[in-house]
Amino acid sequence: MCTGTSVKIAVIIALAAFLFINGCQGKPATDHNSASSPAGSSSPATPAPVSETGAEPDTSTPEGEIAYQMTLIKKGDTEKLKECFTPRLKDRITGDMVKQAQGEVGRYTIKELVDSFEISTHGGKETAKIKMKNGRTLTTLVKNGDRWQADTIWFK
């Protein structure tokens, strides 16, 4: 027979388990997708949902832009991929580079490619430095209108 204290403990454990499962959904307790302002204050960034229905990811967020670029690399769509890069890099995106990137990108999940990102301002433009799970920088994105564009070439 349970005592009042035992019931309270069981309820607390069940509630904690429920909150953990529904709140974390397998993610680490730390917030890997935090955005920092240039002044140093932090606020959580909105993660971009990668559609399970096959719709294109939301390119208005850094994670969504990387997911979109990943999709284009996997498809081998060089022309659309060029649009994902800043003007200074567009001409450097070639079919051969995309084929090389296909071999690399297939080894990673979106969560491994975008483990964290830091938002800041550089040269009057909003930027997002994308860090991979292994600690390396994947790219730096630059906000151009309502979407992000890569300012470095992946895996180079």
Disulfide bonds with the S-S distance in Angstrom:
none
